[in-house]
Amino acid sequence: MANNYDVYGVKREVVGCQAINTGLFGAAVTQKKTGWISAGGDPDNDYVAEFHGLRLSYGRKSGSGGPGSLPPGARVFELKMVPQSMIVSSYIVDA
């Protein structure tokens, strides 16, 4: 997704994807119980996008060391319960 579609945030490196399809993404889309999948820890990437109704994010490196032009930081998720639903938002905090 990140190599072929628009993303919001910082994407400075091509993302290498797993060679084996485990079915995780397909299950999340089909069951409609997952709203967001976040992964990664990269000094050059920090972004989010929506793909097939599911938000996917790749987070920035939280520690020090290694190459990269982004400062260490973290993606923060806020979960708010509203009647019969949950609202999820996310933002970045620099360390």
Residue frames as a rotation matrix with the C-alpha (Angstrom) as fourth column:
MET 1
0.572 0.821 0.000 0.00
0.821 -0.572 0.000 0.00
0.000 0.000 -1.000 0.00
ALA 2
0.576 -0.351 -0.738 2.65
0.190 -0.820 0.539 2.53
-0.795 -0.451 -0.406 1.05
ASN 3
-0.532 -0.841 0.096 4.69
0.267 -0.059 0.962 2.04
-0.804 0.538 0.256 -2.10
ASN 4
-0.733 0.273 0.623 1.72
0.669 0.126 0.732 2.56
0.121 0.954 -0.276 -4.46
TYR 5
0.324 0.921 0.214 -0.77
0.775 -0.388 0.498 4.94
0.542 0.005 -0.840 -2.76
ASP 6
-0.024 -0.264 0.964 -0.75
-0.215 -0.940 -0.263 8.35
0.976 -0.214 -0.034 -1.08
VAL 7
0.040 -0.027 -0.999 0.24
0.915 0.402 0.026 8.41
0.401 -0.915 0.041 2.58
TYR 8
0.702 0.205 0.682 -0.02
-0.062 -0.936 0.345 11.19
0.710 -0.285 -0.644 5.18
GLY 9
0.853 -0.523 -0.013 3.13
0.029 0.023 0.999 11.95
-0.522 -0.852 0.035 7.09
VAL 10
0.220 -0.884 -0.413 6.77
-0.915 -0.334 0.227 11.35
-0.339 0.328 -0.882 6.20
LYS 11
0.809 -0.039 0.586 7.79
0.182 0.965 -0.187 8.59
-0.558 0.258 0.788 3.77
ARG 12
0.447 -0.748 -0.491 11.43
-0.832 -0.549 0.081 8.77
-0.330 0.372 -0.868 2.75
GLU 13
-0.699 -0.700 0.144 12.16
-0.624 0.696 0.354 5.09
-0.348 0.158 -0.924 2.15
VAL 14
-0.091 0.614 -0.784 10.56
-0.688 0.531 0.495 2.31
0.720 0.585 0.374 0.14
VAL 15
0.069 0.218 0.973 8.95
-0.920 0.390 -0.022 -0.26
-0.385 -0.894 0.228 2.43
GLY 16
-0.717 -0.318 -0.621 9.90
-0.523 0.834 0.176 -3.92
0.462 0.450 -0.764 2.11
CYS 17
0.225 0.917 0.331 6.93
-0.966 0.166 0.196 -6.22
0.125 -0.364 0.923 2.61
GLN 18
-0.243 -0.212 0.947 6.75
-0.538 0.841 0.051 -9.72
-0.807 -0.497 -0.319 4.02
ALA 19
-0.762 -0.155 -0.628 6.90
-0.639 0.338 0.691 -12.40
0.105 0.928 -0.357 1.33
ILE 20
-0.837 0.473 -0.277 4.29
0.476 0.877 0.059 -14.67
0.271 -0.082 -0.959 2.96
ASN 21
-0.388 0.808 0.442 0.62
-0.548 -0.589 0.595 -13.71
0.741 -0.011 0.671 3.06
THR 22
-0.996 -0.034 -0.087 -0.54
0.053 0.561 -0.826 -14.70
0.077 -0.827 -0.557 6.56
GLY 23
-0.311 0.949 0.049 -4.13
0.671 0.183 0.719 -13.57
0.673 0.257 -0.694 5.97
LEU 24
-0.528 0.071 -0.846 -4.06
0.761 -0.403 -0.508 -10.96
-0.377 -0.913 0.159 8.76
PHE 25
-0.900 0.163 -0.404 -5.05
-0.265 -0.941 0.210 -8.03
-0.346 0.296 0.890 6.54
GLY 26
-0.668 0.669 -0.326 -7.77
-0.179 0.280 0.943 -10.02
0.723 0.688 -0.067 4.75
ALA 27
-0.324 0.529 -0.784 -9.24
0.849 0.529 0.006 -11.17
0.418 -0.663 -0.620 8.07
ALA 28
-0.680 0.022 -0.733 -9.22
0.471 -0.754 -0.459 -7.62
-0.562 -0.657 0.502 9.46
VAL 29
-0.873 0.365 -0.325 -11.03
-0.488 -0.661 0.569 -6.24
-0.007 0.656 0.755 6.38
THR 30
-0.553 0.670 -0.496 -13.55
0.041 0.616 0.787 -9.11
0.832 0.415 -0.368 6.20
GLN 31
-0.325 0.409 -0.853 -14.49
0.896 0.423 -0.138 -9.20
0.304 -0.809 -0.504 9.89
LYS 32
-0.006 0.313 0.950 -14.81
0.196 -0.931 0.308 -5.39
0.981 0.188 -0.056 10.16
LYS 33
0.845 0.250 -0.473 -13.78
0.490 -0.009 0.871 -5.42
0.213 -0.968 -0.130 13.84
THR 34
-0.041 -0.930 -0.366 -10.36
0.852 -0.223 0.473 -3.85
-0.522 -0.293 0.801 13.35
GLY 35
0.911 0.411 -0.037 -10.04
0.347 -0.811 -0.472 -0.19
-0.224 0.417 -0.881 12.50
TRP 36
0.679 -0.734 -0.026 -6.28
-0.713 -0.651 -0.261 0.34
0.175 0.196 -0.965 12.64
ILE 37
0.810 -0.584 -0.057 -3.09
0.583 0.791 0.184 -1.70
-0.062 -0.182 0.981 12.28
SER 38
0.791 -0.608 0.074 0.20
-0.604 -0.794 -0.072 -0.05
0.102 0.013 -0.995 13.26
ALA 39
0.799 -0.596 0.083 3.67
0.575 0.797 0.185 -1.47
-0.176 -0.100 0.979 12.75
GLY 40
0.474 -0.714 0.515 7.26
0.477 -0.283 -0.832 -0.53
0.740 0.640 0.207 12.20
GLY 41
0.774 -0.416 -0.477 9.98
0.258 -0.481 0.838 1.44
-0.578 -0.771 -0.265 13.84
ASP 42
0.319 -0.561 0.764 11.96
0.940 0.088 -0.329 3.28
0.117 0.823 0.555 11.20
PRO 43
-0.246 -0.479 -0.843 14.22
0.607 -0.754 0.251 6.34
-0.756 -0.450 0.476 11.35
ASP 44
-0.970 -0.213 -0.119 13.05
0.035 -0.603 0.797 7.55
-0.242 0.768 0.593 7.91
ASN 45
-0.575 0.818 0.006 9.30
0.143 0.094 0.985 6.77
0.805 0.568 -0.171 7.81
ASP 46
-0.837 0.440 -0.327 6.36
0.325 -0.082 -0.942 7.92
-0.441 -0.894 -0.075 9.90
TYR 47
-0.788 0.549 -0.278 2.98
-0.584 -0.523 0.622 7.92
0.196 0.652 0.732 8.13
VAL 48
-0.488 0.737 0.467 -0.60
0.075 0.568 -0.819 6.71
-0.869 -0.365 -0.333 8.00
ALA 49
-0.801 0.335 -0.495 -2.97
-0.575 -0.203 0.792 5.83
0.165 0.920 0.356 5.15
GLU 50
-0.023 0.842 0.539 -6.36
-0.571 0.431 -0.698 4.24
-0.821 -0.324 0.471 4.63
PHE 51
-0.728 -0.238 -0.643 -6.64
-0.664 0.478 0.575 1.12
0.171 0.846 -0.506 2.50
HIS 52
-0.475 0.660 -0.582 -9.87
0.160 0.716 0.680 -0.88
0.865 0.230 -0.446 2.02
GLY 53
0.496 0.784 0.372 -11.44
-0.150 -0.345 0.927 1.00
0.855 -0.516 -0.054 4.93
LEU 54
0.767 -0.320 -0.556 -8.63
0.641 0.421 0.641 0.11
0.029 -0.849 0.528 7.35
ARG 55
0.815 -0.549 0.187 -6.10
-0.541 -0.836 -0.095 2.62
0.208 -0.024 -0.978 8.66
LEU 56
0.685 -0.706 -0.181 -2.51
0.705 0.705 -0.081 1.45
0.185 -0.072 0.980 8.43
SER 57
0.879 -0.430 0.204 0.41
-0.452 -0.889 0.075 3.27
0.149 -0.158 -0.976 10.01
TYR 58
0.425 -0.862 -0.276 4.14
0.680 0.505 -0.532 2.90
0.598 0.039 0.801 10.10
GLY 59
0.981 0.099 -0.166 5.73
0.191 -0.621 0.760 4.44
-0.028 -0.777 -0.629 13.16
ARG 60
0.498 -0.830 0.251 8.93
-0.478 -0.505 -0.719 6.31
0.723 0.238 -0.648 13.67
LYS 61
-0.054 -0.651 -0.757 11.86
0.495 0.641 -0.586 4.94
0.867 -0.407 0.287 15.64
SER 62
0.872 0.472 0.133 11.52
0.099 -0.434 0.895 5.62
0.480 -0.767 -0.425 19.36
GLY 63
0.680 -0.675 -0.287 15.15
0.517 0.164 0.840 5.10
-0.520 -0.720 0.460 20.37
SER 64
0.571 -0.576 -0.585 18.48
-0.648 -0.754 0.109 6.52
-0.503 0.317 -0.804 19.34
GLY 65
-0.347 -0.814 0.466 21.12
-0.185 0.547 0.816 5.23
-0.919 0.197 -0.340 16.96
GLY 66
-0.128 0.217 0.968 21.15
0.825 0.566 -0.018 4.33
-0.551 0.796 -0.251 13.31
PRO 67
-0.943 -0.215 0.255 20.74
0.330 -0.714 0.618 6.52
0.049 0.667 0.744 10.28
GLY 68
-0.028 0.993 0.112 17.71
0.981 0.006 0.192 8.67
0.190 0.115 -0.975 9.69
SER 69
-0.749 -0.253 0.613 16.62
0.289 -0.956 -0.042 12.22
0.597 0.145 0.789 9.50
LEU 70
0.328 0.897 0.296 13.56
-0.077 -0.286 0.955 12.09
0.942 -0.336 -0.024 11.77
PRO 71
-0.479 -0.447 0.756 14.02
-0.783 -0.172 -0.597 12.72
0.397 -0.878 -0.268 15.48
PRO 72
-0.887 0.208 -0.411 13.11
0.333 0.907 -0.259 9.82
0.319 -0.367 -0.874 17.80
GLY 73
-0.601 0.748 0.280 9.44
-0.796 -0.592 -0.127 9.85
0.071 -0.299 0.952 18.72
ALA 74
-0.880 0.384 0.280 6.27
0.268 0.887 -0.375 7.83
-0.392 -0.255 -0.884 19.07
ARG 75
-0.587 0.807 0.071 2.82
-0.179 -0.215 0.960 7.47
0.790 0.550 0.271 17.59
VAL 76
-0.922 0.351 0.164 0.17
-0.165 0.025 -0.986 8.05
-0.351 -0.936 0.035 20.26
PHE 77
-0.604 0.793 -0.081 -3.30
0.294 0.316 0.902 6.56
0.741 0.521 -0.424 19.96
GLU 78
-0.836 0.470 0.283 -6.30
-0.498 -0.434 -0.751 8.10
-0.230 -0.769 0.597 21.71
LEU 79
-0.724 0.645 -0.245 -9.35
0.428 0.698 0.574 5.89
0.541 0.311 -0.781 22.15
LYS 80
-0.819 0.536 0.203 -12.70
-0.550 -0.635 -0.542 7.47
-0.162 -0.556 0.815 23.03
MET 81
-0.765 0.638 0.091 -15.82
0.639 0.769 -0.012 5.50
-0.077 0.049 -0.996 23.77
VAL 82
-0.703 0.704 -0.104 -19.06
-0.710 -0.703 0.037 6.94
-0.047 0.100 0.994 22.49
PRO 83
0.093 0.797 0.597 -22.42
-0.640 0.507 -0.577 5.16
-0.763 -0.328 0.557 22.59
GLN 84
0.705 0.250 0.663 -21.95
0.104 0.889 -0.446 1.80
-0.701 0.384 0.601 20.81
SER 85
0.833 -0.470 0.291 -18.76
0.308 -0.042 -0.950 2.91
0.459 0.882 0.109 19.08
MET 86
0.405 -0.778 -0.480 -15.13
0.587 -0.181 0.789 3.87
-0.701 -0.601 0.384 19.57
ILE 87
0.981 -0.178 0.082 -13.34
-0.063 -0.681 -0.729 6.83
0.186 0.710 -0.679 18.01
VAL 88
0.434 -0.900 -0.030 -9.62
0.755 0.346 0.557 6.38
-0.491 -0.264 0.830 17.37
SER 89
0.959 -0.268 0.087 -7.23
-0.168 -0.792 -0.587 9.23
0.226 0.548 -0.805 16.64
SER 90
0.514 -0.854 -0.079 -3.47
0.828 0.470 0.306 9.31
-0.224 -0.222 0.949 16.40
TYR 91
0.927 -0.343 0.153 -0.68
-0.269 -0.890 -0.369 11.85
0.263 0.301 -0.917 16.47
ILE 92
0.357 -0.895 -0.266 3.11
0.606 0.439 -0.663 11.95
0.711 0.076 0.699 16.70
VAL 93
0.981 -0.193 0.025 5.18
-0.138 -0.599 0.789 13.09
-0.138 -0.777 -0.614 19.66
ASP 94
0.377 -0.923 -0.073 8.88
-0.138 0.022 -0.990 13.86
0.916 0.383 -0.119 19.22
ALA 95
0.556 -0.245 -0.794 11.13
0.777 0.493 0.392 12.54
0.296 -0.835 0.465 21.98
